[in-house]
Amino acid sequence: MYPLLTINLGHLRENVRTMKRLCGEHGIRITGITKCFTGDPEIARIYLEEGLEILGDSRGDNLERLSGLEAEKWLIRPPMLSEIERLVRFADVSLNSEIAVIRAISEEAVRQGRKHKVVLMADLGDIREGYIDYEELKRTAVEAEKLPNVEVGGVGVNLTCFSFIQHDTEKLLKLTSIADDVSEAIGRKVEYVSGGNSAALDLMLRGGIPAGVNNLRLGESLLFGKERARYQYLPGTHKDVFMLQCEIVELKEKPSLPWGTVGVDSYGRRPEFTDRGPKRLKAVCALGKQDFDPETTVPADPKMILLGASSDHLMLDLTDADGEFHVGDPITLQLGYFSTMRAFTSDFVKKVYIDS
Ligand SMILES: *Cc1c(COP(=O)(O)O)cnc(C)c1O
């Protein structure tokens, strides 16, 4: 039964409620991002029950899983030309930066007798997706608006994901001015001005998001209560929605330092070890990097030390932890963003939902 991931829907509910209230105070609607949990409808349902009306995911497979839920659905990665059929079927909106893709969306939307909205992305410095030539963005909007069964849903930006360039008022003012230009060029006001992800929340809370930005696409902050500019947990949220239990398969007293000639790890890096003495209580657990990410995980008991993991083994130092341990006992870990994503992607991790 291990590894076992417990998903606390009650705590998630409170996170969503808090974020919705905070964003509402700043005139911002949330697109609830579901990619971290592979679009699991049991979890996405909580977003909708707490009043969100839009769901977004980067993958077509996940959007397909969400198809039973009543909401506007966004594909938040530029669509692959090879997934247009499924995009049009399972998404109402997509974030775009290539006219060839938008033309293909139009053709497919006509074929399926459906409508699709495109949000055009502006790259404001992170150098990931989006137009850096804002005139080209505007020309694309004009052409897209004329295509059958496609309409311009708005403009958007993504920051702090690749180059870790932060949101600031100047950049978001630029986005609103691009939105105004597009609105003028197509002859109507665009619906969405989508100002970013969880990394925009710090700016929002400081009152720095200009009027005109009316949407944020939030994943990490809904799931962990964490804004991503200064990595602070927001009051009224929980960071323990995703807890993973794994089983001790070996428990022995061992030294803290290895012996022999040190080589390099699978990434070519030389590992470093902290000397905590010759006799430490070490546990090996049946969990590995295939199932979780050790760098975004902490043991639930802060007195335990997570030493590291290989693809299938997790090493813990239990010397200072409270209680007695035996082979076969479960150890509880609190997962962060990438760790949660991996737990959902791994077929080896079982999932249970609690609502408390
Ligand atoms: C993943 C993603 C988001 C959500 O990011 P969080 O930091 O989890 O809020 C928003 N927009 C795009 C385009 C994304 O890829």
The ligand as a Gaussian input file, in Angstrom:
#p B3LYP/6-31G(d) Opt

LIG

0 1
 C        2.315000      26.500000     -14.857000
 C        1.789000      27.767000     -15.405000
 C        1.047000      28.629000     -14.587000
 C        0.841000      28.386000     -13.093000
 O        2.009000      28.685000     -12.408000
 P        2.052000      28.696000     -10.780000
 O        3.361000      29.281000     -10.473000
 O        1.908000      27.283000     -10.357000
 O        0.924000      29.539000     -10.335000
 C        0.516000      29.766000     -15.170000
 N        0.716000      30.044000     -16.478000
 C        1.420000      29.237000     -17.288000
 C        1.580000      29.610000     -18.714000
 C        1.984000      28.081000     -16.775000
 O        2.717000      27.293000     -17.581000

